[in-house]
Amino acid sequence: MIGLNSKFKIFFIFLFLCLFSCSEETVLYDEIENKEGTIQTLSLNQTNNKIYQSAPTYGNNSKLFFGNEKDSEHLFSLLQMTLFSGNIPPTSLVDLLADSIQVDSAMVYFETADSLISSSNLSLYAITSSNDSVFSDTTNYYTLDNHIDFDENSIFLSDISLASIAPDSSGYDSLNFMIKDENLNNLKDYFFDTDTYPSRTFMLKADSSLDEIFTIESNDSQRGGGKMRVWYKAFIDEETTLDTFITFFSQKDISVFNPPNIENEDMNYISLNSGSGLRSIIEFDLSLIDSLSRNEIFKNSNLILNVENSNLNTDDNFYVVVTALQDSVTNWNFTSPYISSEDEEDSFEQAYNVNSNFIISRKIEDSKIAIPIQAFLQGYKNGLFKHNELMLYSSSVNNPFDKVNLSLSPIEVLYVEP
């Protein structure tokens, strides 16, 4: 019995040592005797680089933005209200113009989690468009040339001061636009009359003096977007009057803005900015990897990027996303990121499809970023990726107004021959 237990002990010790020594994660390659060249290195050089302009993104659709920051100018925000109230039975906007209805006042209100002390005002307008919807997928891109002039096709309703905005114990403050008297007549004539002005859209616009970013909760927020409450009297008959209110809700909203300018020097770097849609694509000479046998295992292969220029503040975090491309780039000569009406292939509408099998993100630290790409190299070697290009762009968690110019060092590749 004792001899049998000893054998079991020896067996388990041997099994433990075997498992420990066979674990790939515990191998320290700098301690291996590399007499036969088991560990090899090679350097991969960049062969092509281009920047292009995709659709800009805030990365946070739960907010509507106002003010100016880092060369980005917020022009205004638009929100479309529901045609019918949330009450039962539902009442439409145009129903409030009936002879049996007397509208006393209205209030359009929003919530914000921001604090602000500013001399600026925030103004509310009604869009007087004969179009049923002023919203478009390209409304917040680079030009409003294809859309109505919102300033010319709007009428003032109310404004509030931003002199003292502070969240309460719930974490939010309310922005209340009261509409009475002459402005109430404007609301009835240009907003309730959806037969003549079917857009049922408000415009919110801050003074140009607002030199910081201020946000309110949008329709995509968990707390919901803007709302409109209307107080009125309904004359049921000669003896009965109903004094009540109804509430309408926002169903679409969007912030319209001018992104930061794209400078000529941006062409010389890997330039990233989500607010202007700047992305970069780099191509590498992977012929050395093609020449290797199929069994090589890639280790510690990093894409090293150095920050050359940026508008980052000291405490700003900036994450870079790197992904493989599904389709190869055919036009490396294209260097202008601006919209080209003559050549649709060179416009920002051109889609570069990414391969979801390789997407990785890392943060810039000490003006440098190291992004591990051994999974991409291994996948390329094994046929998972067909192209030798990588796309880089600004992560959605970044401030959309942050912009960086990066330079690239050759990729130093460490691989192991099994």
C-alpha positions as a Markdown table, in Angstrom:
| # | Residue | x | y | z |
|---|---|---|---|---|
| 1 | Met | 0.0 | 0.0 | 0.0 |
| 2 | Ile | 2.8 | 2.4 | 0.9 |
| 3 | Gly | 4.7 | 1.6 | -2.4 |
| 4 | Leu | 1.5 | 2.2 | -4.4 |
| 5 | Asn | 0.9 | 5.6 | -2.8 |
| 6 | Ser | 4.5 | 6.5 | -3.6 |
| 7 | Lys | 4.0 | 5.6 | -7.2 |
| 8 | Phe | 0.9 | 7.8 | -7.3 |
| 9 | Lys | 2.9 | 10.7 | -5.8 |
| 10 | Ile | 5.7 | 10.3 | -8.3 |
| 11 | Phe | 3.1 | 10.2 | -11.1 |
| 12 | Phe | 1.3 | 13.3 | -10.0 |
| 13 | Ile | 4.6 | 15.2 | -9.6 |
| 14 | Phe | 5.7 | 14.2 | -13.1 |
| 15 | Leu | 2.3 | 15.2 | -14.5 |
| 16 | Phe | 2.5 | 18.6 | -12.8 |
| 17 | Leu | 6.0 | 19.3 | -14.1 |
| 18 | Cys | 4.9 | 18.2 | -17.6 |
| 19 | Leu | 1.9 | 20.5 | -17.6 |
| 20 | Phe | 3.9 | 23.4 | -16.2 |
| 21 | Ser | 6.7 | 23.0 | -18.7 |
| 22 | Cys | 4.3 | 22.5 | -21.6 |
| 23 | Ser | 2.3 | 25.7 | -20.9 |
| 24 | Glu | 3.0 | 28.2 | -23.7 |
| 25 | Glu | 2.3 | 31.2 | -21.4 |
| 26 | Thr | 5.1 | 30.2 | -19.0 |
| 27 | Val | 7.9 | 30.0 | -21.7 |
| 28 | Leu | 10.4 | 32.7 | -21.2 |
| 29 | Tyr | 12.0 | 33.0 | -24.7 |
| 30 | Asp | 15.0 | 35.0 | -23.6 |
| 31 | Glu | 16.0 | 32.1 | -21.4 |
| 32 | Ile | 15.9 | 29.5 | -24.1 |
| 33 | Glu | 19.2 | 28.2 | -25.5 |
| 34 | Asn | 18.8 | 29.3 | -29.1 |
| 35 | Lys | 21.6 | 27.3 | -30.7 |
| 36 | Glu | 19.6 | 26.2 | -33.7 |
| 37 | Gly | 17.8 | 29.5 | -34.4 |
| 38 | Thr | 14.5 | 28.5 | -32.9 |
| 39 | Ile | 13.7 | 32.2 | -32.2 |
| 40 | Gln | 13.9 | 34.5 | -35.2 |
| 41 | Thr | 13.3 | 38.1 | -35.9 |
| 42 | Leu | 12.5 | 40.1 | -39.0 |
| 43 | Ser | 11.5 | 43.7 | -39.8 |
| 44 | Leu | 8.4 | 44.7 | -41.9 |
| 45 | Asn | 8.4 | 48.0 | -43.7 |
| 46 | Gln | 5.5 | 50.2 | -44.7 |
| 47 | Thr | 5.0 | 50.4 | -48.4 |
| 48 | Asn | 1.9 | 52.6 | -48.7 |
| 49 | Asn | -0.1 | 55.0 | -46.5 |
| 50 | Lys | -3.2 | 57.0 | -47.1 |
| 51 | Ile | -5.7 | 59.0 | -45.1 |
| 52 | Tyr | -9.4 | 59.3 | -46.1 |
| 53 | Gln | -12.5 | 60.8 | -44.7 |
| 54 | Ser | -15.3 | 58.5 | -43.5 |
| 55 | Ala | -18.5 | 59.6 | -41.9 |
| 56 | Pro | -17.8 | 61.6 | -38.7 |
| 57 | Thr | -19.1 | 60.3 | -35.4 |
| 58 | Tyr | -19.5 | 61.6 | -32.0 |
| 59 | Gly | -19.3 | 58.2 | -30.4 |
| 60 | Asn | -22.0 | 59.2 | -28.0 |
| 61 | Asn | -25.4 | 59.4 | -29.6 |
| 62 | Ser | -27.1 | 59.9 | -26.2 |
| 63 | Lys | -26.1 | 63.6 | -26.2 |
| 64 | Leu | -26.9 | 66.7 | -28.2 |
| 65 | Phe | -23.9 | 69.0 | -28.4 |
| 66 | Phe | -23.5 | 72.8 | -28.3 |
| 67 | Gly | -20.5 | 75.2 | -28.2 |
| 68 | Asn | -17.1 | 75.1 | -29.7 |
| 69 | Glu | -14.0 | 73.0 | -28.8 |
| 70 | Lys | -10.7 | 72.3 | -30.5 |
| 71 | Asp | -11.7 | 73.9 | -33.8 |
| 72 | Ser | -15.0 | 72.1 | -34.0 |
| 73 | Glu | -18.0 | 74.4 | -34.3 |
| 74 | His | -21.5 | 73.2 | -33.3 |
| 75 | Leu | -24.0 | 74.9 | -35.4 |
| 76 | Phe | -27.3 | 73.7 | -33.9 |
| 77 | Ser | -29.3 | 70.6 | -32.9 |
| 78 | Leu | -32.5 | 69.5 | -34.5 |
| 79 | Leu | -35.3 | 67.4 | -32.9 |
| 80 | Gln | -38.4 | 66.1 | -34.5 |
| 81 | Met | -41.5 | 65.7 | -32.2 |
| 82 | Thr | -44.2 | 63.0 | -32.4 |
| 83 | Leu | -47.3 | 63.9 | -34.3 |
| 84 | Phe | -49.5 | 62.6 | -31.6 |
| 85 | Ser | -49.4 | 63.1 | -27.9 |
| 86 | Gly | -48.7 | 60.3 | -25.4 |
| 87 | Asn | -52.1 | 60.7 | -23.9 |
| 88 | Ile | -55.2 | 58.4 | -24.4 |
| 89 | Pro | -57.0 | 59.1 | -26.6 |
| 90 | Pro | -54.1 | 60.6 | -28.6 |
| 91 | Thr | -54.3 | 64.2 | -29.7 |
| 92 | Ser | -52.4 | 65.4 | -32.8 |
| 93 | Leu | -50.6 | 68.7 | -33.0 |
| 94 | Val | -53.1 | 70.0 | -35.6 |
| 95 | Asp | -56.0 | 69.0 | -33.3 |
| 96 | Leu | -54.9 | 71.8 | -31.0 |
| 97 | Leu | -56.0 | 74.4 | -33.6 |
| 98 | Ala | -59.6 | 73.4 | -33.4 |
| 99 | Asp | -62.2 | 76.1 | -32.5 |
| 100 | Ser | -63.1 | 74.1 | -29.3 |
| 101 | Ile | -59.5 | 74.3 | -28.0 |
| 102 | Gln | -57.9 | 77.3 | -26.4 |
| 103 | Val | -54.1 | 76.8 | -25.9 |
| 104 | Asp | -52.9 | 78.7 | -22.8 |
| 105 | Ser | -49.1 | 78.0 | -22.9 |
| 106 | Ala | -46.5 | 75.5 | -23.9 |
| 107 | Met | -43.2 | 74.4 | -22.5 |
| 108 | Val | -40.4 | 72.5 | -24.3 |
| 109 | Tyr | -38.0 | 71.0 | -21.8 |
| 110 | Phe | -34.8 | 69.0 | -21.7 |
| 111 | Glu | -32.4 | 67.5 | -19.2 |
| 112 | Thr | -28.7 | 67.9 | -18.9 |
| 113 | Ala | -26.1 | 66.3 | -16.7 |
| 114 | Asp | -23.6 | 69.1 | -17.4 |
| 115 | Ser | -22.7 | 72.1 | -15.2 |
| 116 | Leu | -22.2 | 75.4 | -16.9 |
| 117 | Ile | -21.7 | 79.1 | -16.0 |
| 118 | Ser | -21.9 | 81.1 | -19.2 |
| 119 | Ser | -23.1 | 84.4 | -20.5 |
| 120 | Ser | -24.6 | 82.6 | -23.6 |
| 121 | Asn | -28.2 | 81.9 | -24.3 |
| 122 | Leu | -29.7 | 78.8 | -25.7 |
| 123 | Ser | -32.6 | 79.5 | -28.2 |
| 124 | Leu | -35.5 | 77.4 | -29.5 |
| 125 | Tyr | -36.8 | 77.8 | -33.0 |
| 126 | Ala | -39.5 | 76.1 | -35.0 |
| 127 | Ile | -38.4 | 74.9 | -38.5 |
| 128 | Thr | -40.9 | 76.2 | -41.1 |
| 129 | Ser | -40.1 | 73.7 | -43.8 |
| 130 | Ser | -42.8 | 72.3 | -46.1 |
| 131 | Asn | -40.8 | 69.0 | -46.1 |
| 132 | Asp | -42.2 | 66.3 | -43.9 |
| 133 | Ser | -38.7 | 65.5 | -42.5 |
| 134 | Val | -35.5 | 67.6 | -42.5 |
| 135 | Phe | -33.5 | 64.6 | -41.2 |
| 136 | Ser | -31.0 | 62.8 | -43.4 |
| 137 | Asp | -28.1 | 60.4 | -42.9 |
| 138 | Thr | -25.8 | 63.1 | -44.1 |
| 139 | Thr | -27.2 | 66.1 | -42.2 |
| 140 | Asn | -24.3 | 66.2 | -39.7 |
| 141 | Tyr | -21.5 | 65.5 | -42.2 |
| 142 | Tyr | -19.5 | 68.3 | -43.9 |
| 143 | Thr | -21.9 | 70.4 | -45.8 |
| 144 | Leu | -25.5 | 71.6 | -45.6 |
| 145 | Asp | -25.6 | 72.5 | -49.3 |
| 146 | Asn | -28.1 | 69.8 | -50.1 |
| 147 | His | -30.4 | 70.8 | -47.2 |
| 148 | Ile | -32.6 | 73.8 | -46.5 |
| 149 | Asp | -31.2 | 76.9 | -44.9 |
| 150 | Phe | -32.3 | 76.3 | -41.3 |
| 151 | Asp | -31.7 | 79.9 | -40.3 |
| 152 | Glu | -33.9 | 81.2 | -43.1 |
| 153 | Asn | -36.5 | 78.6 | -42.6 |
| 154 | Ser | -37.1 | 78.9 | -38.8 |
| 155 | Ile | -38.9 | 81.2 | -36.4 |
| 156 | Phe | -38.0 | 82.1 | -32.9 |
| 157 | Leu | -40.0 | 80.7 | -30.0 |
| 158 | Ser | -38.1 | 81.1 | -26.7 |
| 159 | Asp | -34.7 | 81.3 | -25.1 |
| 160 | Ile | -33.0 | 80.6 | -21.8 |
| 161 | Ser | -29.9 | 81.8 | -20.1 |
| 162 | Leu | -27.0 | 79.4 | -19.5 |
| 163 | Ala | -25.7 | 81.5 | -16.6 |
| 164 | Ser | -26.3 | 78.9 | -14.0 |
| 165 | Ile | -26.8 | 75.3 | -15.0 |
| 166 | Ala | -26.2 | 72.8 | -12.2 |
| 167 | Pro | -27.5 | 69.2 | -11.7 |
| 168 | Asp | -29.5 | 68.5 | -8.6 |
| 169 | Ser | -29.3 | 65.5 | -6.3 |
| 170 | Ser | -30.7 | 63.3 | -9.2 |
| 171 | Gly | -27.7 | 64.3 | -11.3 |
| 172 | Tyr | -29.7 | 66.3 | -13.8 |
| 173 | Asp | -30.9 | 69.9 | -14.4 |
| 174 | Ser | -33.9 | 70.9 | -16.4 |
| 175 | Leu | -33.9 | 73.4 | -19.3 |
| 176 | Asn | -37.4 | 74.8 | -19.6 |
| 177 | Phe | -38.4 | 76.9 | -22.6 |
| 178 | Met | -41.7 | 78.6 | -21.8 |
| 179 | Ile | -43.7 | 79.7 | -24.8 |
| 180 | Lys | -46.4 | 82.4 | -24.3 |
| 181 | Asp | -48.1 | 85.4 | -26.0 |
| 182 | Glu | -46.7 | 86.3 | -29.4 |
| 183 | Asn | -44.3 | 83.3 | -29.4 |
| 184 | Leu | -47.3 | 81.0 | -28.6 |
| 185 | Asn | -49.0 | 82.3 | -31.8 |
| 186 | Asn | -45.8 | 81.5 | -33.7 |
| 187 | Leu | -45.9 | 78.0 | -32.2 |
| 188 | Lys | -49.5 | 77.5 | -33.3 |
| 189 | Asp | -49.0 | 79.0 | -36.7 |
| 190 | Tyr | -45.7 | 77.3 | -37.7 |
| 191 | Phe | -45.5 | 74.2 | -35.5 |
| 192 | Phe | -49.0 | 73.0 | -34.7 |
| 193 | Asp | -50.1 | 73.5 | -38.3 |
| 194 | Thr | -48.6 | 70.3 | -39.6 |
| 195 | Asp | -50.8 | 70.5 | -42.8 |
| 196 | Thr | -48.7 | 73.5 | -43.9 |
| 197 | Tyr | -45.5 | 72.8 | -42.1 |
| 198 | Pro | -45.3 | 69.0 | -41.6 |
| 199 | Ser | -41.7 | 68.9 | -40.4 |
| 200 | Arg | -42.7 | 69.3 | -36.7 |
| 201 | Thr | -39.0 | 70.0 | -36.0 |
| 202 | Phe | -37.4 | 72.3 | -33.4 |
| 203 | Met | -34.0 | 73.8 | -33.7 |
| 204 | Leu | -31.8 | 74.5 | -30.6 |
| 205 | Lys | -29.0 | 77.0 | -31.1 |
| 206 | Ala | -26.5 | 78.4 | -28.7 |
| 207 | Asp | -24.8 | 81.8 | -29.0 |
| 208 | Ser | -21.4 | 81.7 | -30.9 |
| 209 | Ser | -19.8 | 83.0 | -27.6 |
| 210 | Leu | -20.2 | 79.5 | -26.0 |
| 211 | Asp | -16.5 | 78.5 | -26.1 |
| 212 | Glu | -16.9 | 75.2 | -24.3 |
| 213 | Ile | -18.9 | 72.0 | -24.9 |
| 214 | Phe | -22.4 | 71.8 | -23.3 |
| 215 | Thr | -24.6 | 68.8 | -23.8 |
| 216 | Ile | -28.3 | 67.8 | -23.2 |
| 217 | Glu | -29.8 | 64.3 | -23.2 |
| 218 | Ser | -30.8 | 63.2 | -26.6 |
| 219 | Asn | -33.6 | 60.8 | -27.8 |
| 220 | Asp | -31.1 | 57.9 | -27.5 |
| 221 | Ser | -30.5 | 58.6 | -23.8 |
| 222 | Gln | -32.0 | 56.3 | -21.2 |
| 223 | Arg | -33.8 | 59.4 | -19.8 |
| 224 | Gly | -35.2 | 60.2 | -23.2 |
| 225 | Gly | -34.9 | 63.4 | -25.2 |
| 226 | Gly | -36.9 | 66.6 | -25.5 |
| 227 | Lys | -40.5 | 66.9 | -24.6 |
| 228 | Met | -43.3 | 69.4 | -25.1 |
| 229 | Arg | -46.1 | 70.0 | -22.7 |
| 230 | Val | -49.1 | 72.0 | -23.9 |
| 231 | Trp | -51.7 | 73.5 | -21.5 |
| 232 | Tyr | -55.1 | 74.1 | -22.9 |
| 233 | Lys | -58.9 | 74.4 | -22.3 |
| 234 | Ala | -61.3 | 72.2 | -24.2 |
| 235 | Phe | -64.8 | 73.5 | -24.5 |
| 236 | Ile | -66.9 | 70.3 | -24.3 |
| 237 | Asp | -70.3 | 72.1 | -24.4 |
| 238 | Glu | -71.7 | 75.4 | -23.2 |
| 239 | Glu | -71.5 | 74.4 | -19.6 |
| 240 | Thr | -68.4 | 72.1 | -19.5 |
| 241 | Thr | -64.8 | 73.2 | -19.9 |
| 242 | Leu | -61.9 | 70.8 | -19.5 |
| 243 | Asp | -58.7 | 72.4 | -18.3 |
| 244 | Thr | -55.8 | 70.0 | -19.0 |
| 245 | Phe | -52.5 | 69.4 | -20.7 |
| 246 | Ile | -50.9 | 66.9 | -23.0 |
| 247 | Thr | -47.3 | 65.9 | -23.7 |
| 248 | Phe | -45.5 | 65.3 | -27.0 |
| 249 | Phe | -42.1 | 63.5 | -27.2 |
| 250 | Ser | -39.0 | 63.7 | -29.5 |
| 251 | Gln | -38.6 | 60.8 | -31.9 |
| 252 | Lys | -35.5 | 61.9 | -33.8 |
| 253 | Asp | -32.7 | 64.3 | -33.0 |
| 254 | Ile | -29.2 | 65.2 | -34.3 |
| 255 | Ser | -26.4 | 67.7 | -33.7 |
| 256 | Val | -25.2 | 69.5 | -36.8 |
| 257 | Phe | -21.6 | 70.7 | -36.7 |
| 258 | Asn | -18.5 | 71.8 | -38.6 |
| 259 | Pro | -15.6 | 69.4 | -37.9 |
| 260 | Pro | -12.0 | 70.6 | -37.5 |
| 261 | Asn | -10.2 | 71.5 | -40.7 |
| 262 | Ile | -8.0 | 68.9 | -42.3 |
| 263 | Glu | -4.6 | 70.4 | -42.9 |
| 264 | Asn | -2.1 | 69.5 | -45.7 |
| 265 | Glu | 0.4 | 68.2 | -43.2 |
| 266 | Asp | -2.2 | 65.6 | -42.1 |
| 267 | Met | -1.3 | 63.8 | -45.4 |
| 268 | Asn | 2.2 | 63.1 | -44.1 |
| 269 | Tyr | 1.1 | 61.2 | -41.0 |
| 270 | Ile | -1.3 | 58.6 | -39.8 |
| 271 | Ser | -4.0 | 61.1 | -39.0 |
| 272 | Leu | -7.0 | 60.2 | -36.8 |
| 273 | Asn | -10.0 | 62.2 | -35.7 |
| 274 | Ser | -13.5 | 60.8 | -35.3 |
| 275 | Gly | -15.2 | 64.3 | -35.5 |
| 276 | Ser | -13.9 | 64.9 | -39.0 |
| 277 | Gly | -14.0 | 61.2 | -40.0 |
| 278 | Leu | -10.2 | 61.0 | -40.5 |
| 279 | Arg | -8.9 | 57.4 | -40.9 |
| 280 | Ser | -5.6 | 56.0 | -42.1 |
| 281 | Ile | -4.7 | 52.9 | -44.0 |
| 282 | Ile | -1.2 | 51.4 | -44.1 |
| 283 | Glu | 0.2 | 48.7 | -46.3 |
| 284 | Phe | 3.2 | 46.5 | -45.3 |
| 285 | Asp | 5.6 | 44.4 | -47.3 |
| 286 | Leu | 4.7 | 40.9 | -46.1 |
| 287 | Ser | 6.7 | 39.0 | -48.6 |
| 288 | Leu | 9.1 | 37.9 | -45.9 |
| 289 | Ile | 6.2 | 36.3 | -44.1 |
| 290 | Asp | 5.0 | 34.6 | -47.3 |
| 291 | Ser | 8.4 | 33.0 | -47.6 |
| 292 | Leu | 8.3 | 31.4 | -44.1 |
| 293 | Ser | 7.0 | 27.9 | -43.6 |
| 294 | Arg | 3.4 | 27.5 | -42.5 |
| 295 | Asn | 4.3 | 26.4 | -38.9 |
| 296 | Glu | 5.9 | 29.6 | -37.6 |
| 297 | Ile | 4.4 | 31.0 | -34.5 |
| 298 | Phe | 4.5 | 34.8 | -34.2 |
| 299 | Lys | 5.3 | 36.4 | -30.8 |
| 300 | Asn | 5.6 | 40.0 | -29.5 |
| 301 | Ser | 5.0 | 41.7 | -32.8 |
| 302 | Asn | 4.0 | 45.3 | -32.1 |
| 303 | Leu | 2.9 | 48.2 | -34.3 |
| 304 | Ile | 4.8 | 51.1 | -32.8 |
| 305 | Leu | 3.3 | 54.6 | -33.3 |
| 306 | Asn | 4.8 | 57.9 | -32.1 |
| 307 | Val | 2.7 | 61.0 | -31.6 |
| 308 | Glu | 4.1 | 63.8 | -33.8 |
| 309 | Asn | 1.3 | 66.4 | -33.3 |
| 310 | Ser | -2.0 | 66.4 | -31.4 |
| 311 | Asn | -4.5 | 68.7 | -29.7 |
| 312 | Leu | -4.7 | 66.4 | -26.7 |
| 313 | Asn | -4.8 | 68.0 | -23.3 |
| 314 | Thr | -2.6 | 66.6 | -20.5 |
| 315 | Asp | -5.4 | 64.4 | -19.0 |
| 316 | Asp | -7.0 | 63.3 | -22.3 |
| 317 | Asn | -7.0 | 59.6 | -23.2 |
| 318 | Phe | -6.9 | 58.6 | -26.8 |
| 319 | Tyr | -7.4 | 55.1 | -28.0 |
| 320 | Val | -6.4 | 53.9 | -31.4 |
| 321 | Val | -8.2 | 51.0 | -33.1 |
| 322 | Val | -6.4 | 48.8 | -35.6 |
| 323 | Thr | -8.3 | 46.3 | -37.8 |
| 324 | Ala | -7.6 | 44.2 | -40.9 |
| 325 | Leu | -9.2 | 45.1 | -44.2 |
| 326 | Gln | -11.7 | 42.8 | -45.9 |
| 327 | Asp | -11.0 | 44.3 | -49.3 |
| 328 | Ser | -7.7 | 45.5 | -50.8 |
| 329 | Val | -7.0 | 49.2 | -51.4 |
| 330 | Thr | -6.7 | 49.9 | -55.2 |
| 331 | Asn | -6.2 | 53.6 | -55.2 |
| 332 | Trp | -3.1 | 54.6 | -53.1 |
| 333 | Asn | -2.6 | 57.7 | -55.2 |
| 334 | Phe | -5.6 | 59.4 | -53.8 |
| 335 | Thr | -4.4 | 61.9 | -51.2 |
| 336 | Ser | -7.2 | 64.4 | -50.8 |
| 337 | Pro | -9.7 | 63.4 | -48.1 |
| 338 | Tyr | -12.4 | 65.9 | -49.2 |
| 339 | Ile | -15.6 | 65.0 | -50.9 |
| 340 | Ser | -15.2 | 64.7 | -54.7 |
| 341 | Ser | -18.4 | 65.1 | -56.7 |
| 342 | Glu | -16.6 | 64.0 | -59.9 |
| 343 | Asp | -15.0 | 60.8 | -58.6 |
| 344 | Glu | -17.3 | 58.9 | -56.2 |
| 345 | Glu | -14.6 | 56.3 | -55.6 |
| 346 | Asp | -12.5 | 59.0 | -53.9 |
| 347 | Ser | -15.3 | 60.5 | -51.7 |
| 348 | Phe | -15.8 | 59.7 | -48.1 |
| 349 | Glu | -18.8 | 57.6 | -49.1 |
| 350 | Gln | -16.4 | 55.0 | -50.3 |
| 351 | Ala | -16.6 | 52.1 | -47.9 |
| 352 | Tyr | -13.5 | 50.2 | -46.8 |
| 353 | Asn | -14.9 | 47.0 | -45.3 |
| 354 | Val | -13.0 | 45.6 | -42.3 |
| 355 | Asn | -12.4 | 42.0 | -41.3 |
| 356 | Ser | -13.9 | 41.5 | -37.9 |
| 357 | Asn | -11.5 | 38.6 | -37.1 |
| 358 | Phe | -8.9 | 41.2 | -36.1 |
| 359 | Ile | -9.8 | 44.4 | -34.2 |
| 360 | Ile | -7.7 | 45.6 | -31.4 |
| 361 | Ser | -7.4 | 48.9 | -29.5 |
| 362 | Arg | -4.7 | 50.4 | -27.3 |
| 363 | Lys | -4.2 | 53.8 | -25.5 |
| 364 | Ile | -1.6 | 56.4 | -26.2 |
| 365 | Glu | 0.8 | 56.6 | -23.3 |
| 366 | Asp | 3.9 | 58.8 | -23.0 |
| 367 | Ser | 3.3 | 60.0 | -26.6 |
| 368 | Lys | 3.6 | 56.5 | -27.9 |
| 369 | Ile | 1.4 | 53.5 | -28.5 |
| 370 | Ala | 2.3 | 49.9 | -29.0 |
| 371 | Ile | -0.4 | 47.7 | -30.6 |
| 372 | Pro | 0.2 | 43.9 | -30.7 |
| 373 | Ile | -0.5 | 42.5 | -34.2 |
| 374 | Gln | 0.9 | 39.0 | -33.9 |
| 375 | Ala | -2.7 | 37.7 | -34.3 |
| 376 | Phe | -2.9 | 39.5 | -37.6 |
| 377 | Leu | 0.4 | 38.2 | -38.8 |
| 378 | Gln | -0.4 | 34.7 | -37.8 |
| 379 | Gly | -3.8 | 34.9 | -39.5 |
| 380 | Tyr | -2.2 | 36.3 | -42.6 |
| 381 | Lys | 0.3 | 33.5 | -42.6 |
| 382 | Asn | -2.4 | 30.9 | -42.2 |
| 383 | Gly | -4.7 | 32.3 | -44.9 |
| 384 | Leu | -7.3 | 33.9 | -42.6 |
| 385 | Phe | -6.5 | 37.4 | -43.9 |
| 386 | Lys | -5.9 | 37.9 | -47.6 |
| 387 | His | -4.6 | 41.5 | -47.7 |
| 388 | Asn | -1.5 | 43.2 | -46.2 |
| 389 | Glu | -3.3 | 46.4 | -45.1 |
| 390 | Leu | -4.4 | 47.6 | -41.7 |
| 391 | Met | -6.8 | 50.4 | -41.0 |
| 392 | Leu | -6.4 | 52.7 | -38.0 |
| 393 | Tyr | -9.1 | 55.0 | -36.6 |
| 394 | Ser | -10.1 | 56.9 | -33.5 |
| 395 | Ser | -12.0 | 54.8 | -30.9 |
| 396 | Ser | -15.6 | 55.7 | -30.1 |
| 397 | Val | -14.7 | 56.3 | -26.5 |
| 398 | Asn | -12.4 | 59.2 | -27.4 |
| 399 | Asn | -13.5 | 62.8 | -27.3 |
| 400 | Pro | -14.6 | 63.3 | -31.0 |
| 401 | Phe | -12.8 | 66.6 | -31.2 |
| 402 | Asp | -9.4 | 65.1 | -30.3 |
| 403 | Lys | -7.0 | 64.8 | -33.3 |
| 404 | Val | -3.6 | 63.1 | -33.5 |
| 405 | Asn | -0.9 | 62.8 | -36.1 |
| 406 | Leu | 1.2 | 59.6 | -35.7 |
| 407 | Ser | 4.4 | 58.4 | -37.3 |
| 408 | Leu | 5.1 | 54.7 | -37.8 |
| 409 | Ser | 8.2 | 52.7 | -37.0 |
| 410 | Pro | 9.0 | 49.4 | -38.9 |
| 411 | Ile | 7.3 | 46.4 | -37.3 |
| 412 | Glu | 9.8 | 44.2 | -35.4 |
| 413 | Val | 8.6 | 40.7 | -35.6 |
| 414 | Leu | 9.6 | 37.9 | -33.2 |
| 415 | Tyr | 8.6 | 34.4 | -34.4 |
| 416 | Val | 9.3 | 30.9 | -33.3 |
| 417 | Glu | 10.1 | 27.8 | -35.3 |
| 418 | Pro | 8.4 | 24.8 | -33.6 |
